[in-house]
Amino acid sequence: MALVCIHGPLRKLAGDCSQHRIDGATVGELLQGLEREHLALAGWVLDERGVIRRHINVYVNGERSGAQVAVADEDRVEVLPAISGG
């Protein structure tokens, strides 16, 4: 299982826990699993088609990644909402 780290306001929606062990072969599968485990998070990371929302940045081991990127058990996946403002 990969380690999925949730940052910012998404953390509260994920049970107020920043680190989650989730099973999946790709980033998309991990995020779907995370939303299934934490229903309050559903719709905030993935849209209704299962696509990562524009305002969400995902990194695997420090490199920006998309939903199709393969992940291994020892990988660290960071999920960060984009920060905007002036």
Residue pairs with C-beta under 8 A, 6 or more apart in sequence:
1 21
1 22
1 23
1 73
2 21
2 22
2 23
2 24
2 30
2 71
2 72
2 73
2 74
2 75
2 76
2 77
3 19
3 20
3 21
3 75
3 76
3 77
4 19
4 20
4 21
4 22
4 30
4 31
4 34
4 77
4 79
5 18
5 19
5 20
5 76
5 77
5 78
5 79
6 14
6 17
6 18
6 19
6 20
6 34
6 41
6 79
7 18
7 78
7 79
7 80
7 81
8 80
8 81
8 83
9 81
10 41
10 44
10 45
10 79
10 81
11 17
11 18
13 38
13 40
13 41
13 44
14 20
14 34
14 38
14 40
14 41
15 38
20 34
20 37
22 30
22 33
22 34
22 37
23 29
23 30
23 33
24 30
24 32
24 33
24 71
25 70
25 71
26 67
26 68
26 69
26 70
26 71
27 52
27 58
27 60
27 65
27 66
27 67
27 68
27 69
27 71
27 77
28 46
28 50
28 52
28 67
28 68
30 71
30 77
31 45
31 46
31 52
31 58
31 67
31 79
32 46
32 50
34 41
34 45
34 79
35 41
35 42
35 43
35 45
35 46
44 53
44 56
45 52
45 53
45 56
45 79
46 52
46 53
47 53
50 67
51 67
52 58
52 66
52 67
54 82
55 81
55 82
55 84
56 79
56 80
56 81
56 82
57 64
57 79
57 80
57 81
57 82
58 64
58 65
58 66
58 67
58 77
58 78
58 79
58 80
59 65
59 77
59 78
59 80
60 69
60 71
60 75
60 76
60 77
60 78
61 75
61 76
62 78
65 77
71 77
